[in-house]
Amino acid sequence: MFLREAWYVPVGIARQYGTRAALRRRQLTGLNRMLAHARAHVPYYRDDPDYARTGPLRTLAELAELPVIDKEVLRGRPLEELLADGARPGDLPTFRTSGSTGRRVTVVHDRHSHDYHMACCVRRFLATGRYLPTDRLSHIRPFAPPSRGFEKAGLFRRHVLLTDRPMTEIKAALLAARPQVLIGYPVHLRALLRALTPAELARLRGTLKLVMTESELLVDAHRALFEREFGAPVHDEYSAFEVLNIAYDCAHGRAHLAEDRLLVEILGADGRPVPDGEEGRVTVTAFMERAMPLIRYDLGDVGRIDPRGCPCGRRFRTLRLTAGRVNDAVLLPSGRQLYPDAFLHLAATFPGVDECGVHQDAAGAVRLSVVPSEPGDPSPDAWAGLRDRVHERVIALAGCDFPLEVVRVDRVEITAGGKGRFVTSELTGAPSPGAAGPV
């Protein structure tokens, strides 16, 4: 509802600067209201004794006594069990995502919570310190959202370029739009940079003042690449269809958690919350949700909360994603895991490599698909040299020998949701050390 969204815009902006004590009170009140609603109206929680015997939380720390749920729960349970009584997907904001497995997950949000999220998107843009509501914005993404009424008034206009179009068409439409702000998944922005000629890139840089990334892990090397090539600062957003916006960059490059609408926990290997500053799995409770509450939802990402305050003055804590998804990792014979950040960094810094994707089979063997930087087909000798150097680098990075094949591809695989599919693995247990060795 537009009027409610409009009211929430100044509210969401002001809440960034309230006291930590007031914020914790809001979170505790919101969590208790959500828990009471879930116990009374959502079959999944109503039928679970862990929730039935839980009274109001006295502290935020007590939330850790409740079970953690993850995407497998959403895939494995009928949607009706997770929806509140009377919630109908056709009448509410509904998202469907397939992820790396290809199995679709449906998530339903109530209008009140979704309106607050949409209003808070304004602070995400304003937090950059460079965006104006009248700026021309081009958004490279897999689907086009419905246009909003305020766009007709010239505010928050968004020119969508669908990623299923050929890159030549995307490039031409982008240059014609002359955007001041460019938004996209990192994998698509890297593909765009490979497609632009120096003259075309110069034209784009002539109007561009801000680049925003979303949906995928943004490693420091790729942030630096975008800032250098596009000639504009880069601001990242961390979000998920299940809980909507989680964190957004301020002008100081710190990713502030949307703590006025969610509580974030970082869980260690034992499943317990770790202190701020320590690395673990990112778990989120969006406590304003009522249609489909997700209590202690494990996103599968790895990160840490920074205990330091931010010079921008916002009181929301800041998050740094450190390694990508826990379940998207290569498991080595040593027991160590290589996460997507290692391969994204390789693609960003290794001479001759533009992109790479990784697949580990059920026996532990790894196929590393490489998109070479050299235009056209590299000569056999050039490719053989690059292949051997990449192979040597990855083995050194792993610190142990393991079955590894490096192959040439034209582009990395894209998921049904339009993201780069950088690491996939069929391995469920540790590979046999005896099977280690280059292929």
VMD Tcl script that draws the C-alpha trace (Angstrom):
set ca {
  {0.00 0.00 0.00}
  {1.61 3.23 -1.20}
  {0.41 5.49 1.65}
  {1.71 3.06 4.27}
  {5.03 2.78 2.45}
  {5.28 6.57 2.30}
  {4.69 6.81 6.05}
  {7.33 4.15 6.74}
  {10.07 5.94 4.76}
  {10.89 8.58 7.43}
  {10.24 6.03 10.20}
  {12.79 3.60 8.76}
  {15.34 6.37 8.22}
  {14.96 7.64 11.81}
  {15.28 4.17 13.36}
  {18.82 3.85 12.03}
  {19.96 6.46 14.55}
  {18.08 5.44 17.72}
  {19.84 4.09 20.78}
  {20.98 0.48 21.00}
  {18.85 0.01 24.12}
  {15.70 1.16 22.29}
  {16.57 -1.08 19.35}
  {16.98 -4.14 21.59}
  {13.61 -3.40 23.22}
  {12.00 -3.19 19.78}
  {13.58 -6.49 18.76}
  {12.48 -8.29 21.93}
  {8.93 -6.96 21.65}
  {8.80 -7.88 17.96}
  {10.13 -11.38 18.58}
  {7.61 -12.08 21.33}
  {4.69 -10.88 19.21}
  {5.88 -13.01 16.30}
  {6.34 -16.09 18.52}
  {2.87 -15.71 20.02}
  {1.36 -15.34 16.55}
  {3.29 -18.36 15.20}
  {2.27 -20.60 18.12}
  {-1.37 -19.67 17.67}
  {-1.76 -19.50 13.89}
  {0.99 -21.39 12.04}
  {0.65 -25.21 11.95}
  {4.41 -25.84 11.76}
  {5.03 -24.03 15.05}
  {1.68 -24.82 16.66}
  {2.36 -28.56 16.40}
  {5.99 -28.40 17.60}
  {6.43 -28.93 21.37}
  {9.60 -26.78 21.37}
  {7.42 -23.76 20.60}
  {4.35 -24.85 22.55}
  {6.24 -24.82 25.85}
  {8.06 -21.55 25.16}
  {6.65 -18.50 26.87}
  {7.60 -14.89 26.21}
  {11.34 -14.31 25.88}
  {12.87 -12.32 28.71}
  {16.07 -11.56 26.77}
  {17.18 -11.72 23.15}
  {19.66 -14.45 24.11}
  {16.79 -16.83 24.95}
  {15.91 -17.05 21.26}
  {18.89 -19.41 20.92}
  {16.93 -22.09 22.81}
  {14.57 -22.51 19.86}
  {15.32 -24.79 16.87}
  {16.99 -23.54 13.70}
  {15.22 -24.10 10.38}
  {16.71 -23.98 6.89}
  {15.77 -24.20 3.23}
  {15.35 -27.97 3.46}
  {12.41 -27.39 5.82}
  {10.83 -25.11 3.22}
  {11.40 -27.70 0.50}
  {10.29 -30.67 2.55}
  {7.10 -29.35 4.15}
  {3.78 -28.55 2.46}
  {3.45 -24.80 2.09}
  {0.18 -24.87 4.08}
  {2.06 -25.98 7.22}
  {4.28 -22.91 7.11}
  {1.55 -20.37 6.33}
  {-0.52 -18.64 8.98}
  {-4.23 -19.38 9.10}
  {-6.00 -17.52 6.31}
  {-2.81 -16.52 4.44}
  {-3.28 -17.12 0.71}
  {-0.30 -16.78 -1.66}
  {-2.42 -15.36 -4.47}
  {-3.46 -12.43 -2.28}
  {-0.03 -11.63 -0.80}
  {3.51 -10.81 -2.02}
  {4.89 -14.19 -3.09}
  {8.37 -15.15 -4.26}
  {9.57 -18.39 -5.81}
  {13.21 -19.29 -6.04}
  {14.94 -22.47 -7.16}
  {18.48 -22.03 -5.87}
  {21.35 -24.26 -6.98}
  {19.38 -27.51 -6.62}
  {16.65 -26.49 -9.06}
  {13.92 -27.32 -6.51}
  {11.56 -24.41 -6.12}
  {10.88 -22.76 -2.79}
  {7.82 -20.57 -2.27}
  {7.92 -17.73 0.27}
  {4.93 -15.57 1.19}
  {5.14 -12.17 2.94}
  {2.34 -10.25 4.60}
  {1.61 -6.81 3.18}
  {2.49 -4.89 6.33}
  {5.98 -6.37 6.57}
  {6.56 -6.13 2.83}
  {5.50 -2.47 2.77}
  {7.97 -1.71 5.55}
  {10.73 -3.51 3.64}
  {9.92 -1.56 0.46}
  {9.97 1.72 2.36}
  {13.34 0.81 3.87}
  {14.76 0.30 0.37}
  {14.79 4.09 0.21}
  {17.29 4.27 3.07}
  {19.41 1.66 1.28}
  {19.77 4.03 -1.66}
  {20.18 7.18 0.42}
  {22.81 5.47 2.60}
  {25.21 5.56 -0.38}
  {25.43 9.32 -0.05}
  {25.32 9.62 -3.86}
  {21.82 8.61 -4.94}
  {19.01 11.06 -5.68}
  {15.38 9.93 -6.20}
  {15.40 11.60 -9.63}
  {18.47 9.70 -10.91}
  {18.23 7.52 -14.00}
  {18.69 3.94 -12.82}
  {19.33 0.85 -14.96}
  {18.81 -2.54 -13.32}
  {20.22 -5.73 -14.88}
  {18.20 -8.58 -13.41}
  {16.45 -11.88 -14.29}
  {12.88 -10.57 -13.99}
  {11.03 -7.27 -14.14}
  {9.08 -6.14 -11.06}
  {5.82 -4.26 -11.56}
  {6.17 -0.52 -12.06}
  {5.16 1.74 -9.19}
  {2.97 4.82 -9.31}
  {5.66 7.21 -8.12}
  {7.80 6.33 -11.16}
  {5.33 8.26 -13.32}
  {6.24 11.32 -11.28}
  {9.91 10.81 -12.14}
  {10.90 9.37 -8.75}
  {12.86 6.15 -8.20}
  {12.58 5.29 -11.88}
  {13.99 1.91 -12.82}
  {14.91 0.79 -16.33}
  {15.06 -3.03 -16.24}
  {17.32 -5.00 -18.56}
  {16.45 -8.70 -18.49}
  {19.39 -11.08 -18.30}
  {17.87 -13.58 -20.72}
  {18.49 -11.10 -23.55}
  {21.71 -11.31 -25.60}
  {24.51 -9.21 -24.12}
  {24.64 -7.15 -27.33}
  {21.04 -6.03 -26.68}
  {21.66 -5.39 -22.98}
  {24.71 -3.31 -23.83}
  {22.90 -1.26 -26.47}
  {19.90 -0.56 -24.23}
  {22.15 0.41 -21.35}
  {24.16 2.87 -23.40}
  {20.95 4.40 -24.78}
  {19.57 4.85 -21.25}
  {22.65 6.80 -20.07}
  {22.15 5.69 -16.45}
  {23.48 7.53 -13.46}
  {23.03 4.42 -11.30}
  {23.66 0.82 -12.38}
  {22.47 -2.22 -10.37}
  {23.14 -5.87 -11.08}
  {24.38 -9.24 -9.90}
  {28.21 -9.29 -9.90}
  {28.30 -12.10 -12.48}
  {26.27 -10.00 -14.96}
  {28.31 -6.86 -14.33}
  {31.50 -8.79 -15.06}
  {29.95 -10.11 -18.29}
  {28.99 -6.54 -19.21}
  {32.54 -5.32 -18.70}
  {33.85 -8.06 -20.99}
  {31.36 -7.04 -23.69}
  {31.94 -3.27 -23.62}
  {34.53 -1.77 -25.94}
  {36.81 0.93 -24.49}
  {34.78 3.61 -26.29}
  {31.47 2.20 -24.99}
  {32.82 1.98 -21.45}
  {33.94 5.60 -21.68}
  {30.40 6.60 -22.72}
  {28.91 4.74 -19.77}
  {31.41 6.26 -17.34}
  {30.40 9.72 -18.60}
  {27.04 9.56 -16.78}
  {27.54 6.84 -14.16}
  {28.00 7.98 -10.55}
  {27.07 4.85 -8.58}
  {27.15 1.05 -9.00}
  {25.12 -1.23 -6.73}
  {25.48 -5.01 -6.48}
  {23.12 -7.59 -5.03}
  {22.25 -11.28 -4.59}
  {25.75 -12.79 -4.87}
  {28.87 -12.69 -2.74}
  {30.94 -9.63 -3.69}
  {34.62 -10.24 -2.98}
  {36.99 -7.31 -2.48}
  {38.81 -7.97 -5.74}
  {35.60 -7.70 -7.77}
  {34.50 -4.58 -5.88}
  {37.86 -3.02 -6.82}
  {37.40 -4.17 -10.44}
  {33.99 -2.52 -10.72}
  {35.15 0.71 -9.10}
  {38.15 0.89 -11.41}
  {36.37 0.01 -14.66}
  {33.04 1.76 -14.12}
  {34.70 4.77 -12.49}
  {32.14 4.94 -9.67}
  {31.88 3.73 -6.06}
  {30.29 0.32 -5.49}
  {27.68 -0.37 -2.79}
  {26.48 -3.88 -2.04}
  {23.17 -5.17 -0.67}
  {22.63 -8.48 1.13}
  {19.14 -9.90 0.83}
  {17.22 -13.15 0.41}
  {13.72 -13.83 -0.90}
  {12.90 -15.57 2.40}
  {13.58 -12.54 4.63}
  {14.03 -9.68 2.12}
  {16.70 -7.04 2.83}
  {19.27 -8.05 5.44}
  {22.06 -5.49 5.14}
  {23.01 -2.46 3.04}
  {26.22 -0.48 2.56}
  {26.64 3.02 3.91}
  {28.99 5.66 2.47}
  {31.82 4.20 4.58}
  {31.47 0.80 2.93}
  {30.07 -0.92 6.03}
  {27.05 -3.24 5.59}
  {24.44 -2.26 8.18}
  {21.96 -4.91 9.29}
  {18.28 -3.97 9.05}
  {17.95 -4.56 12.78}
  {14.66 -2.68 13.12}
  {12.89 -5.54 11.29}
  {15.08 -8.57 11.93}
  {17.45 -10.19 14.40}
  {20.67 -11.74 13.07}
  {22.59 -14.45 14.90}
  {25.98 -15.88 13.89}
  {26.14 -19.56 14.79}
  {29.31 -21.53 15.46}
  {30.04 -25.14 14.57}
  {28.09 -26.29 17.66}
  {24.98 -24.41 16.51}
  {25.23 -21.83 19.32}
  {25.53 -18.07 18.78}
  {29.09 -16.75 18.80}
  {30.21 -13.31 20.04}
  {30.38 -10.38 17.63}
  {33.59 -10.56 15.63}
  {33.64 -14.35 15.29}
  {32.81 -16.14 12.03}
  {29.87 -18.50 11.62}
  {26.62 -19.23 9.81}
  {24.22 -16.33 9.28}
  {20.80 -16.99 10.84}
  {17.94 -14.49 10.60}
  {14.55 -13.95 12.23}
  {12.45 -11.31 10.44}
  {10.17 -10.56 13.35}
  {7.65 -8.35 11.52}
  {6.48 -11.25 9.33}
  {3.05 -12.76 9.95}
  {2.01 -14.63 6.78}
  {4.95 -17.05 6.82}
  {7.13 -16.50 9.90}
  {10.61 -18.02 9.65}
  {12.10 -18.28 13.14}
  {15.88 -18.65 13.26}
  {16.23 -19.23 9.52}
  {19.70 -20.43 8.53}
  {20.61 -18.76 5.26}
  {23.65 -21.00 4.77}
  {26.01 -18.03 4.38}
  {29.21 -17.48 6.34}
  {29.97 -14.13 7.94}
  {30.79 -12.16 11.06}
  {29.28 -9.16 12.82}
  {31.69 -6.28 13.35}
  {31.60 -5.08 16.98}
  {32.91 -1.61 16.09}
  {30.66 1.39 15.67}
  {30.44 3.03 12.24}
  {31.52 6.63 11.53}
  {28.26 7.18 9.62}
  {26.38 7.31 12.94}
  {23.94 4.48 12.24}
  {23.38 2.30 15.31}
  {22.63 -0.87 13.37}
  {25.50 -3.33 13.66}
  {27.42 -4.21 10.52}
  {27.94 -7.59 8.85}
  {30.70 -8.89 6.65}
  {30.09 -11.98 4.52}
  {33.35 -13.86 4.40}
  {33.10 -17.04 2.36}
  {29.82 -17.61 0.53}
  {27.37 -20.42 1.21}
  {28.33 -23.24 3.55}
  {26.67 -25.84 1.33}
  {28.45 -24.53 -1.79}
  {31.99 -25.63 -0.98}
  {34.60 -28.07 -2.20}
  {35.51 -30.60 0.49}
  {39.18 -31.58 0.36}
  {40.74 -34.89 1.48}
  {42.30 -33.00 4.39}
  {38.82 -32.13 5.65}
  {39.29 -28.45 4.77}
  {36.65 -26.69 2.67}
  {37.20 -24.25 -0.18}
  {34.30 -21.77 -0.36}
  {33.16 -19.71 -3.37}
  {35.21 -16.69 -2.26}
  {38.42 -18.59 -3.03}
  {37.37 -19.22 -6.63}
  {35.85 -15.76 -7.11}
  {39.14 -14.26 -5.93}
  {41.00 -16.53 -8.35}
  {38.81 -15.31 -11.22}
  {39.40 -11.70 -10.22}
  {43.17 -11.83 -9.80}
  {44.65 -14.66 -11.88}
  {46.10 -13.47 -15.22}
  {44.20 -14.90 -18.17}
  {41.05 -15.89 -16.21}
  {37.75 -13.97 -16.41}
  {35.38 -16.39 -14.62}
  {35.42 -19.84 -13.15}
  {32.88 -22.36 -11.89}
  {33.48 -25.47 -9.82}
  {31.72 -28.82 -9.60}
  {32.68 -31.65 -7.24}
  {31.24 -35.08 -7.97}
  {30.12 -37.67 -5.44}
  {33.58 -39.29 -5.41}
  {35.33 -36.01 -4.58}
  {36.80 -35.24 -8.02}
  {36.68 -31.54 -8.95}
  {36.11 -29.98 -12.37}
  {37.15 -26.34 -12.59}
  {35.52 -24.60 -15.58}
  {37.50 -21.55 -16.71}
  {36.42 -18.67 -18.95}
  {39.69 -17.35 -20.45}
  {40.29 -13.61 -20.75}
  {41.78 -13.93 -24.25}
  {39.19 -12.98 -26.89}
  {38.07 -15.84 -29.11}
  {39.57 -19.30 -28.80}
  {43.02 -19.39 -27.19}
  {45.60 -21.32 -29.17}
  {46.18 -24.88 -27.95}
  {49.56 -23.92 -26.50}
  {48.16 -20.80 -24.79}
  {45.28 -22.75 -23.26}
  {47.56 -25.59 -22.12}
  {49.84 -23.11 -20.38}
  {46.93 -21.32 -18.69}
  {45.36 -24.63 -17.67}
  {48.58 -25.86 -16.06}
  {49.13 -22.58 -14.19}
  {45.57 -22.58 -12.85}
  {45.89 -26.23 -11.81}
  {49.11 -25.47 -9.93}
  {47.59 -22.42 -8.25}
  {44.48 -24.27 -7.01}
  {46.50 -27.18 -5.63}
  {48.71 -24.69 -3.80}
  {45.64 -22.87 -2.51}
  {44.18 -26.13 -1.21}
  {47.40 -27.13 0.49}
  {46.97 -30.76 -0.58}
  {46.71 -32.91 -3.68}
  {43.22 -33.88 -4.90}
  {41.56 -34.94 -8.17}
  {41.31 -31.74 -10.24}
  {40.50 -31.22 -13.91}
  {40.65 -27.74 -15.47}
  {38.45 -27.28 -18.56}
  {37.71 -24.35 -20.85}
  {34.16 -22.95 -21.15}
  {32.61 -19.89 -22.78}
  {30.63 -18.82 -19.71}
  {29.84 -19.95 -16.17}
  {26.61 -21.79 -15.50}
  {23.70 -19.61 -14.34}
  {21.02 -20.83 -11.93}
  {17.29 -20.62 -12.67}
  {17.30 -17.53 -10.45}
  {19.86 -15.82 -12.70}
  {22.86 -16.08 -10.36}
  {26.33 -17.35 -11.11}
  {26.63 -21.00 -10.14}
  {30.22 -20.84 -8.89}
  {30.48 -23.93 -6.66}
  {28.31 -27.04 -6.60}
  {29.09 -30.32 -4.90}
  {27.52 -33.77 -4.85}
  {29.87 -34.91 -2.09}
  {28.19 -35.74 1.21}
  {31.17 -37.13 3.14}
  {34.92 -36.64 3.22}
  {36.70 -37.93 0.10}
  {39.15 -40.74 0.59}
  {42.70 -39.42 1.10}
  {43.92 -42.36 -0.95}
  {41.99 -41.08 -3.95}
  {43.79 -37.73 -3.90}
  {45.90 -36.72 -6.81}
  {45.69 -34.52 -9.91}
  {43.74 -35.70 -12.91}
}
mol new
graphics top color blue
foreach p $ca { graphics top sphere $p radius 0.5 }
foreach p [lrange $ca 0 end-1] q [lrange $ca 1 end] { graphics top cylinder $p $q radius 0.2 }
display resetview
